[in-house]
Every structure is written in structure tokens, then in C-alpha cells.
Amino acid sequence: MTVRKQQLLKAHRRSKRFFLVVMLLVLAALGLFFSVWLVPVLLVLIWVVHEAWFADHLFYRATDDYCYHFPPDTAHMVVSLEGGLLRLAQPLPEGETLVLELQLGSSWLGRWFDPYVEVGDDRQDFERGAKGVRYLNLSGQQAVLARGSLALLGHYCRLPSTGILWVMANPDYAKQRLMVMAPHADDAELAAFGLYSRGDDVSIVTLTQGEIEAENYQRLGLDLAQSSILKGRLRSWDSMAIPLWGGVPASRCVQLGYYCLQLSSMAQSPEDSFGSRQSAQSDIRSVRHHNPILLPADADGAPTWNNLVADLVALLEHFRPHVVVTPHPELDPHGDHVATTRAVMAAVASSQWKPATLLMYANHLHDNDRWPMGPAGAGVALPPAIEPLPADRLWSPVLSVDQQLDKAMSLAMQHDLQGPLPIKRQLRRWIQWLIAGRRWPSTGANEFFRKSVRRHELFWVRDLSD
């Protein structure tokens, strides 16, 4: 976490403590001078208000500008918004990924309801109280935009009269040889199901068993270690079997079997073994028996960084991908995700086979646990980037309604995304549904069904051949 985020977190906690002290004093005064029964009623009311409007985790100010620097040669132009329609002053350059940079301002209602912009037949949501530079994703709207009939309409927010349209051109990477790197069993589907399900030559590599946080399986009469082993087996099976729903057979899937939340520690001590934090296991071969090929770490089963890099080198040289899909190391903060891409880069440096392109994704964010904001099926606006990211271009393929449904079903098969919500989260959803107008899909209760099943998938493109 950066110094800026630490300062914001401290300020948030300080404000929350101050608010609690003030509320306690107010409640005490009400109890002394008015009816005592008002105190529990007001406590419930305060909790409902908090859950409806103040439960989001934003570690930046809603008035901060998003800061994106695209490559210097990226085509861009000033566009105008006239009568609710986006107008071009010149012909639209070639390119399939369109991003509109604009100054967004929330109305007073936008502090209580999620501000969003209708983009033709799409919608894209932002933070409550958003004010500053934001980026709409217009990918898939080229034909309507070129005709001058793309409508933009702000709800609970004000749109400017002009903006900057960025146009980025990419090949269809689904037609190239793909390797998807998944730190955990569901990451490939969350980030790239639409992409890999269109691919003709795809391999999927899952780095960890995903065995921790297995307390739910103790309901079967197992202790925590046994529950962790079972969860690791189930998620390892998920990583091999579920890609078939997207057309990738098990013969093109590999489970490496390293242990969840240990990859960062492995990177710091490359020769040391790091077994599971919960299952008491330390031999990664326990979940490798369905792999289609032998790998270097099959010799000793040791969960070390050196073995992980050697495994990835062998996989690069076996499958020979032109494009590697992997987490964005500066944007996705999960330790296993950052370490995955670090291991990929180390393997590329050592491998005789050199992929040409990285496609990077973010399934988690440092700053905002609701991004992509808004309902399932909506478009994916660019995520908050308060501190500048590397100047990568973007690629945002569009998913049809049928592809979105298939993606949702691939998530529904994941053991880690199944089951009901804890009662506290369910209560929060009911409150936000009733008071704040938020909606969740019927395809699944887990938040990823809302966040990941979208009109767009979004990748940051980094050329390795430069």
C-alpha cells in the first residue's frame, strides 16, 4: 500500500472514530433527556444508514482524477456532446477499443445513488460523489458513433460539452496461440472466459490449489487441515474441468499445485519450500496427477520459487504461446497475482520460446472493491488509477449476451463461488436494494457474478518484442 493510501486509510479511521464518539454522546444525551427507547431505535437507524451509503471500501477520494497515460502514438481527438449525442469532428480512426476521457460531476443525488452514464444501449457506473476525470468504455459502439447517433445521458451526474476520444487498434488475440495464467482456479474464467472460449489454440495454467479459507467444509465433520485438503482437491479439479465449458479440454490445462498465499514468500526465498498454511501438506504432486505433461517440479514436489519458474519455462516451451494472459502487477494487488506475473517474466527471460505479448487483467483492485461498478451485463469503465500506471494500450473485446451467460455458468461451477452469502452481507444487499437502488444478478450470489459478467472484458497490452 502506498503512502497516499495509508494516509487516506488513517484519515478514514480517524473520521469514523470521531463520528462514533459524537454519536455515543448524542445517544447518551437522548437517553438522559428523552425516552430511553429512542437509543436502540437510533442505533438501528444509524446502522441501516451506514450499510446503505457508507459501506463501500474506497481508498481514494471520489473527487480524485483518474490518471491514465496511453502510449504516445495513440490516436485521439476532441469530441463534443450536442443534444445528448456524441459528435465527431473528423472520421473515426481505425481501432476496436474506444475510450472516452471526460470530466464527470455528480449531482447532489449522485451522493446518495450511484451516478451512471447511459452509453447507447449500455450503462457504466461510477462512485457516489464522483467528480473529476473519468473514462467511459465505448468499445463495440463504433458504428453508432460513426453515424453520429451515439447517445450519452448522465443519471445523477453532469456530463461536459467536450471530451477526448482515445482509439486503440489491436489484432484479435483470440486468433493467436494463447496461454492464460490463473493464480487460482477461477481467475481464468473471471478475467478471460470470453477471450479463451473464442480461441482456437488455448492453454490454461493454474498456479495454486487455492486450499485456504476452508472453514466451510468443516461442516462435513472434518478438521481444518482435512477441510483444506478437500478444498484444494476440489478447486484443482475445477481448474482442469471447467475450461471445457469454454472449449478448452483438460489436455490443454495444467494445475501446478503450489499453495495459496505463499507465492510472494517463495519469491523472496527462491530455494526454500513453502507448504500450505492450513492443510499441513508440502508436496505439490498431490494434485498434479491429471496434468497432460511431466514438469520439472514433478521430480521432488517441492513448493519452491525455483521449481515454479522452471515449470513455467517448460510450459512456455511446450505450448509455445504467442500471447500470455496474466494479472496486472501494478493494478491487481493480490500477493499471488503479483507473484504470478513476476514468475511469468522470470520464465520468459529464461525460456527459449519468447511470447510476443502480455495481456494483463485485474480481478482485484487496491482502491475500490466494487469495480467494475454497476449491474451485471453493463459495460466496463476504466478502473480508478489515482497514481499513474505504465503507458500500456488497452484491448476490450465485447461479449454477446450468450457469451455472458456462458461466462456466468462457468463461474457457477466454481466451488469457491458457490453457496449463500453470510447473513451480514445479505442484509447489506437487501438494504442497498431497497434504499440505494442497487441490483444483483440471479445467476449467483457471489459478488463476482456482478463484477465479472459484463459487456466487456478489459486487458492492458504490453509488447514483449520491443
N, C-alpha and C positions, 0 to 999 in steps of 0.2 A: 504494500500500500504506500502511495506517495505521501510526501509531507503535506501537500494540499489536502488530500483525502483524510489524513489523520487530523488535521486542523478542523475540517468540516465535521468529522465524527465527534471530536471533543466538543465543538460548539453545539451540535445536536444534543448530545448527552447533557450538557450544561443547561440548555434551554428546557429540556424535558424535566430535569431535576427542579428547576425554578418553577415550572408550571405545576409540578406535583405539590411543591411546598405551598404555593398560592392556593391551590385547590383544597388542600388539607385545612388551611387557615379559614377559607371561606366555608367549608363544610362544618368546621368547629363552631364558627360564628352562627351558622344557621341552626346548629343543634342547640346552642345556648339561648338564642333569641326567638327561634321559631319552633315548629314541631320537629321532634326528633326523627319522625318517619320520613322527612324530606331528605335526610342524609343518604339512606340506601337508594332511594329513587334517583337522586342526583348522581350517585356513583354509577348506577347502571346507565344513565343517560350519557355521562362522560365517556364510559367505555364504548357505547354504541357510536358516539361521535368519533372517537379515536379509530375504531375499526372501519368506519365508513370513509374517512377522509385523511387520516394521518398514519395509516399502517404501511404505506409504501416505503420501501427502502431506497432512497435516492441519496447518494453520497456526492452530490453536487447541487448547485443552486439551479432552480428551474429558470432563472434569468441568465444563466451562463450561455454563451455562444457555443455551438458545436464547431469544432475546428478540424477541417479536412483539407489536406493539400494533395491534389491529384498530380500525376506526372506532368511536367511542363508542356509536353506536346498534346495534352488532352484537348480535344475540340470543345469549345464553349461559345456561348452567345448570350446576349441580353434578350430577354423575352418580356412581354407585357401582358398584364391581365386586364382585359377590357370587356365589360359587361359580363363578367363571370367566365369568359373564355380565354384560354392561353393562346397568345398570338406570337407568331414567329416573324421576325423582320427579314429573314433570309432563309433559303432552303435548309432543311434539316440535314446535317452531315450523316454519313454512313456510321452506323453503330446500333447495337441492340440494347445497350444498357444506358438508360437516361436517368439523370439525377438533377432535380431542380433545387437550387440553393435559393432560399428566401428568408426574409425577416418575418418571423411569426410573432404575433402578440395576442395573448389570451384576453378575452373579455372578463368582466367580473364573475360571470357564471363559469368561466373556464378555470376558476379556482376551486369550484365545487364539483364540476363534471369534467370528464376527460375531453380536452379540446381535440377535434379531429378535422381533417380536410377530406371532403369528397373529391376524388380524382376520377372523373368519368364514372365508370361502374365500380370503382374501387374506393376504399377509405383508408386513411393512415392516421394513427393516433399519436398524441404527444403527452408530455407531463402536464399535470394540472398547474396552472400558473405559468406555463411556458412563455418565454419572451426572449427573442434573440434569433440567431442564425440556426435554421433547421434545414433538413434535406429530405425532400419527397422523392420516392422511387417511381418514376414514370415508365419503367421498362414494361414492354408489352402494349404501350399506348401510342406507338409511332404513327400508325396510320391515321388515327383520330387526330393526333396533334398536327400532323402534316396538313390535314384538311382544315385546320383552324377551328375544330369543333370540340376540343377537349375542355370540358367544364371543370372549374375548380370552385368549390364552395366551402367556406370555413364555418364550422359549428363551434360555438363557444370560443372563437378566436377570430382575429382580424388578419386578412391577407394583404400584402403590399401590392402596389401597382406594377412593380417590375421584379424580376429575379434573374438568376444566371442558370442557364441550362447547360449541363455537362453531358457530353456524349462520348461513350467509350465503346470501342469496337473490339470484339474477341471472336475467335473461332468457336464453334460448338464443341466444347471439350468432351461432351458425351460421345463424340465420334472418334476420340483418341483413346489410347490404351490408358486406363485409369487404375490407380491404387488408392483406396480410401483407408486412411489411418484413423482408427477409433480407439481412444484411450479406454473406453468402457463399452459394454455390449450394445448400448442404444445410441451411441454418438453418431455412428454412420447413418442411421435412419433419421435422427433428429436433424442433422445438418444437410444430408445429401441423398435422401431416398429418391427424390425426383430426378436428380442427376444420374445416380448409378442405375436406376431402373430403366433409363433410356440408353445405357451404354451397351456397346457390342462386345467389349473386352474389358472386364472389370475384375479386380481382386480386392478383397476386404481383409484388413489385418487388424485384429483386436489385441491390444497390448496387455490388458489386465483381466483378471477373473471378476472383479467387481464384487468381492465377497464380504465387504464390511457392512455395518449397519444392518445386521441380520436379525435383530431382536424379534422382528415379527414372526420368524419361523420357530421361536421358542414355544409358540402356542401348540406345536406338534409334539411337545414333551421333550425337546432337545435342549441341551445346554448351549451356551453361546458359541463355543467352538464348533460343535456339531451343526448348529444353525448356519454358521459362516461357511462351513464346507458345503452344505446343501445349496446355499445361495450362490456360491462360486460355481458349482456344477451347473445349476440352472441357467445362470447368465452366460456361462461358457457355451452351453447348448444353444441359447438364444443367438449368440454371435455366429454360430455355424449354420443354424437352421432358418432363421427369419429372413436373411438376404434372399433366399429362394423365392419369397413373395415378390421380390423385385427383379427376379430373373437371374440371380447370381447363385449358382449351385455351390454346395459345400466343398466341391473340389477346387473352388476359387476362393475359399475362405480359410483363414488361419487364426487360431487362438494361441497367443504366446504364453498366457498363464502367469504373468507377473502379478504382483499383489497391489491391491488398491491403496492409494495414497502413499506409496513407497517409492515412486519413480524419482521424485526430487531428491530423496535421500540417497538413492542409488547413484544419481548423477554426481553427488558430492563426494562419494567414496566408491569409485568405479570397480574396485576389486572385491568389495565386501558384499556379502549376501544380506538381503533384507526380506525376511519371511513375513507372513501375514500378521497383521496387528490383532486379529481375532481368531483365526482358525487354527493357530499353532502349527500350520504347515510351512514348509520351506523348500519344497521340491515342485517346481513348476510343471513337471512332466505329468502330474496327476490329472490335468485337463487337456493334455495335448494329443490324446490318442486318436482323435478324429482328423488331425491335420493331414493334408494330402502329401506333404513332403517332410523329410527329416531336416532339422535345423541344427546349427552349432551347439545351442544350449541343451539339446537332447542328450548330449554326452554326459553331463553331470547334473542337469536340472537345477543349477544354482541361480537364484534370482539376483544377478549382478548386472550393473550397467554395461560392463564389457560384453557379457552374453547378449544383452538386449541389442546393442549396436551390431554385434556380429550376426544376430538373427535378421535384423533389418537389411544388412548388406546382402545376405543370402537371398532374401525375398526380392530385393531390387534386381538382383542378377538373374533370379529365376523367372519372375513375371515381366520384367523389363518395361515398366510403365513409362509413358511419356509425360503423364500428369500425376502428381501426388496430391491428394486432398488431405489436409491436416489442420489442426487448430491454429488459430492466430495467436502467436506467443505474446504480443503486446496488448491484445484486446480481451482474450479469454483468460481469466486469472486462475482457473483451477490448476493446482500444482501438477496433477497428472497430465493435463492438457499442455501446459507449458513444456514439461519434460518430454512429452511425446514429440513435439516438433523439434526440440533440441536434439533428441535421439535421431530423428529423421535427417537433420542436417549433418550430424556426425556420420551417419551411414552413407549419405550421398557423397561426402568428402572421401570416404574410404572405398566406395564401390567402383567397380569398372563400368557399371551402367549408370549413366547420368540422365535423370529425367530433366525435361526442359522447363517445366512449370510447376509451381506450387499454387494450389487453390486453397486458401485459408478461410476457416469458418470460426464463428463464435457461438457456442451453445450456452455460455455464461458470460456475465459482464462484471467488471469491477464495480460499476456505479449504479446500476439500475436492474433490479431483479424482475421487472415486468417486461423488459424489452424482448421481442417486439411487442409494443403496447397495442391495445385494442383487441377486437374479437378474432377468433379463428377465421380463416378464409380471407382476411383482409391483406393488403399489401404490406411489405416490409420497408418502412422508412429506415434511413441510416441510423445506427445506434449513436448514443452520446459519445463524443470524443472530445472531452474538455481539454485534454493535453494532446498535442499533435501526434498522429500516427505516421509511420513511414508512408511515403507518397506512392502507394500502390493504386493501380486502376481496379475497377470493380467489374464483376460479372454477375448478373442477376437474372437467371433463366426463370421463365414463367411456368407455373404448374396449372394444368387444367383442373376442373372440378373433379374429374375422375381420378387424376393423379393425386390430388389432395386426399380423396377418400382412401385410396390405396395406402398413402403415407400414414394416415390416421390408423388404419388397420395394422400396419407394421408396428406402430407404437403400442397398440392394444395387445399385441402378442408378447411384448417385453415384460418379463416377470417383475422388473423393478418399477414399472409404471402402472401396475395393476393395484387393485384394492381401493377401499374407500379412503377418503380424507380423514385426518384426525378431526375430532369434533370442534376444536377451536378454529381450524381453517374453514370447516364447513359453515360454522356460524358467521365467520367473517364474510364468506361469499354470499350468504343469504342477506346479510346487512347491506353489502355493497350492491347486490342485485336490486334490493328493494329501494334503497335510498340514493345510491350514486349511479344507477343505471348500467352497471357493468354486466356483461354476459359471458357465459362459458359454454363450450360445445357439448353436445350429448355423446360424443364419441369416446370420452374418457374423463375421469375426474382429475387426473394429474395435470398440473399447470402446463406441462409441455404440449398437451393436446391443443391448448390455446396458442401457445407461443410459436410452435414449430410447424403446424399445419396451415400453410399460408399460400397466398397467390404467388409469392416469390421465394426462391432460395437466394442466398447472398454470399458471395465469395470475394475475397481480396486476392488479386492475381499478382504473383511475384515471378518474374522470369529468372530462371537459373542459368540461362545460357549467356547472359550479359557479362 
